[in-house]
Amino acid sequence: NAGVTQTPKFQVLKTGQSMTLQCAQDMNHNSMYWYRQDPGMGLRLIYYSASEGTTDKGEVPNGYNVSRLNKREFSLRLESAAPSQTSVYFCASSEVPGGAEQYFGPGTRLTVT
Amino acid sequence: AQSVTQLDSQVPVFEEAPVELRCNYSSSVSVYLFWYVQYPNQGLQLLLKYLSGSTLVESINGFEAEFNKSQTSFHLRKPSVHISDTAEYFCAVKTDTGRRALTFGSGTRLQVQP
């Protein structure tokens, strides 16, 4: 079991460029999440998907879009990157919709210049 | 809405000393409480959780946390820390209503010195 995997591990973008962060889980979990981690602010929820076919906004959704491609995969897209989106992005999954206990991927470190 | 406050951003401590990492939460409904640990350059891992039942919960590596409803706290303790415990620790809360995910505190960096 690989658990939760994320690609890429590192990425540098110029302002205005777009990119998609990929996440996959092999635990047959129903729910998946995208967080961003910034110094001194903990983790903040961007979007989540309680089950296949549904997505909902979290605390900080502006500038992002998501796709729940199937039960395994949940991608995060930045359409026009901004320096304020420089952060570490974590994908997580949980068996139970609503996220009582979550499993995290290793993270993607994104820098926007 | 719920919120989580971790009062200390950094806690330096010597090896084999005891440590307490503080966590307070606010919520108008029943909560589930968690501590996650993040080792350098890694994702978060669940350390321990309170869902119901006994208010004292323990992890396999010697940490424990006590749910105190009257003080709305869930402090993390270890009687004797090791160098390998150096990491960032996040307290998180989840309520039983709605579909929203965990709410995390800002984190406490535990630095264990020899």
Interface residues (C-beta under 8 A of the other chain):
Chain A: V4 S31 Y33 Y35 G40 M41 G42 L43 R44 L45 Y48 A50 D56 G58 F90 A92 S94 P97 G98 G99 A100 E101 Q102 Y103 F104 G105 P106 G107
Chain B: V4 Q6 S9 Y32 F34 Y36 Q42 G43 L44 Q45 L46 K49 L51 F90 K94 G98 R99 R100 A101 L102 F104 G105 S106 G107
